[in-house]
């Protein structure tokens, strides 16, 4: 049993574990063999020392576990916090990237809008300037033409007065014919009137005998002049009317263009501000994106470093725990052996005597009595029986029985064959042990490698499955958004077309109404203006006290109301036109913004669809690879179970079997020496 303790301690030392502890355990074996008799036996002292070592080993193992659990909790908390931070940073980067993309699209759209508004504004200003130039030219032409007509009317009136005065005084033509000559030189005089004037002027130069003819011609020329006066007055009136219409049209055009310019400038200012804000938001988002990416990089590096450190220390902890557990197991096993009845009882009874004998020689001294026996075979039998009992060897026990039954030569041959057999078994078991060590090592490496790969692939499959679910949800939301945008644009366009048709009809009706009201006003104004100074009844009978001038007082109110109605229709036309322009502009803005938003969403759909397709392909590959790796791991685990039954699950360890077989061979060799007459072995 002491030999078993020593073998266990030596095996523990050869395993490469903690050297300081092994030194102590080795010294314990020498204490068993060399301690002197005392009040406390050496065995009790050894057990006491082993108990102290066991207590300290368990305490150190527990304290190390507590420290590692604290460290592991720190690792879990720190890594969890960093993973959450990294997830938040990735989400923020995704959002900022989308906002930057939208901002870029919006800035481009606003830039195009500003360019269009700038062109419209330049066009409106150019049209206003051109209209002002045309109006100025029209007004100048009006003034010149009106002046010409007024001078013509004045010249005709003077000519009429001269002709009438000559008719009243019965004077011959001549003297005041300069006015008639001036009249004949007017450009606006029709050719027929011009010839009539020329004839009249020539007749005035023929002397007194032609006075009667002159008077006859004077009556005709007056009628011609009156017709010319009425003609020029009508032309002047028509010219003034056209001037008024042109002025009104220009004012309407000027007002419309001015309103358009004002609206364009306001919209230009608004969109310029919107573009600047969009650029500022984009710049801010880009700055935030850069900071977030830097933070993500730092957190990722920190997480990787922390993970590596935690894994390294966890591996070191596991190795240390295995070492401590092995040490505790060895101590407990030694204490169990030393505390058994066979060892403890024998130690109490025989250890002092054995210690005294140990000073004189080895444990084989008890065989000296066998030298006195003349029978060499019996010596061998007794020796083998003692060795079998000491070593617990069934092989030596069987050899002892056979040696007692067989003749001398057969015994020697049997022992030699038995030694050869044991050596062959030792070589075979050593070869098998080498094969087992190689296979177990290779299998462990394969299991560790495949387990790591399976864990990694499982995590990848879970991560990619989660990513695919998120991408599908995002794509569904984007497609729903595009559908909503298309529906909203379609609804808004239908409403806009209906509103546009209604406004168009309103403007047309307002124009038609203005035209009709203007005609009514012209008729009434012309009538009442013409009859306001009516003197046709001064020679009528006394039945009528005053000439009829129409309902001048009532007409004034009617005309005023018609003018208000005319202005209302004009305002209706202007306001409807403005409303139409505003509605059209807002609709175009809505459509453009919707198109931009739709374009961004469709771009996101393309990007996310591509990412989903790539992620699904990688997920499929990962699942296939996981299935292959899991299959290989299962194969390795099954093979490990086979190896355990063949190489590990043995009643006693390989080292114990080697030691036992070695002791058996040595005992058999000593038996052969005894058979050869060498009794020195008994003394040793």
C-alpha positions, 0 to 999 in steps of 0.5 A: 500500500505504501508502494501504491502511495509512492507510485501515485505521487510519482505519477502525479509528479511526472504529469508536469503539475505544480512542482512545489507541491510535488516536492512536498509529496515526494518528501512524504514518501521518504518520511514513510520510509525514514521516520523514526518511532515517536509518540506520533507515528510518521504515518500520522504525521504524513496524514496530518501534513496531507490534510493541511495541504488538502485544506490549503489546496481547496481554499486556494482553488475556491479563492481563485474561483471567486476572483475569476467569477468577479473578473468574468462578471466584469467581462460580461458586463463590459462586453455587453455594454460595448455590444449594445453601444456598437448596435446603437452606433450601427443603427445611428450610422444607418439612420445618418446615412439615410438622412444624408442621402435624402438631404443630398436628393433634397438639395439637388431638387431645391437647386433645380427649383431655384434654377427654374425660379431664377429663369421664371423671375428673369422672364417675368421681369423681361416681359414686364420691361417689354410690356412697359416699352410697348405701352410707352410706344403706344401712348406716344403714338396715341398722343401724336395721333390724338394731337393730329386729329384734334388739330384737324377738327380745330382746322375744320371748325375754323374753316366751317366758321369762315365759309358760313360767315362768308355766306352770311355777308354775301362776300365773294370768296377770297381774303380768308381762304388761307384757312381753307388752303391749310385744311386742304393740306391736311394729310387725313383729308380724304381724296374726294373731300380734297378735290371738293376743297380744291374746286371750291378754292378755285371757284373763289378766284373767278370774280363777282359774276360768279358769286351765285355759283360760289354760294351754291358751292359754299353750301356743299362744302359746309356739308363736306366739312361737317362730315369731315369734322364728325369723321375726325371726332369719331376717329378721335373718340375711337382712339381715346377708347382704344387708349383706355383699353390699352391702358387697362390691358397694360395695367392688368398685365403689369399687375399680373407680372408684378404679382408673379415677380413678387411670388417668384421672389418670395418662393425663391427666398423661401427655397434658398433658405430651405436649401441652406437649412438642408445643406446645414443639416447634411453637414451636421449629419456628415459630422455626426456620422464621422464621429459615430464611425470613429466611436464604432471603430474604437468600441469595436477594437476595445470589445475585441481586446477585452474579448481576447483578454477575457478568453485568455484569462478564462483558459488560464483559469481552466488550466489552473483549476484542472491543476488544482483539482488534480492536486486535490484528487492526488492528495485525497487518494493518498490520504484514502490509501494511508487511512485504510485499515490495511495501512493505518493498522499495519503502521500502528502495529509494525511500522516501528519494527519495519523502520528498525529493519529498514536501517539494516537493509531493504524490505527483502530481508525477511527472505533470509530465512529462505536461504536455510531451505535446501529446496531451491524450487521451494525458495522460488515458490515462497519468493513468488508468493511473497511478491504476489502478495506484496504486489497484488499480482495474479500473474506471480500468484499463478506462477508460484502455484505452477512452480510448486507443482512442476519439476525444476527445469519446467519451473525455470522454463515457465518463468522465462516464458512468463517473463517473455510474455510479460515483456511482449504484453508491455511492448504491445500495451506501450504501442497501443498507449502511443496509438491511444495518445495520438488518436485522443490528441488528434480527436481532441484537436478535431473536437475543439476545432469543430466545436469552435467552428460550429459555435461560430457558424451558429452565431453567424446563422442567428445573426444573418437570420435576424438581419434578413428579418430586419431587412424584410421588415424595412423593405415592406415599410419602404414598399408601403411608403412608395405605394402610399406616395403613388396613391397620394400623387394620383389623388392630388393630381385628380383633385388638381385637374378638377380644380384647374378646370373649374378655375379655367371656367371661372376665369373665362366666365369672368372675362365674358362678364367683364366684356358684357358689363363694359359694353353695357357701361359704354352704351349707358355712358355714351347715351347719358353723356350725349343727352346730358346737354340735350337742347333739341326741345327748346323749340318744342311746344310749351307742353314740355317745360324742359328737354328730355335728358333721360334718367340721369340721376338713376343712371348715375347709380346704375352706372356706379353699380355696373362699375363696381360689378365690373371691378368685382368680375375683374377682381374675380378673374385676378384672384382666381388666376392667382389662386390657380397659379398658387395651387399649380405651384403647390401641386408641382412642389408636392409632386416634385417632393413626392417624386424625390421621396419616392426616388430615395425610397426606391433607391433604398429598396434596391439597396436593401433588396441587394443586401437581403439577397447577399445576406440570404446567399451567405446565410444559405452557405453558412447553414450548409457549412454548419451542417457539414461541420456539425456532421464532422463534430458528431463523427468526432464525438462518436469516435471519442466515445469509442476511444474512451471505452478502449483507451480511457475506461480501464480498471487501473491506469496505464502507469499503474499497469506498467509499474505492476508489470515491471515489478512482476518481471523483476520478481520473476527475474529474481526468481530465476536468480534463486533457481540459479543458486544466487542467494544474494537476492535474499540478502538484498 
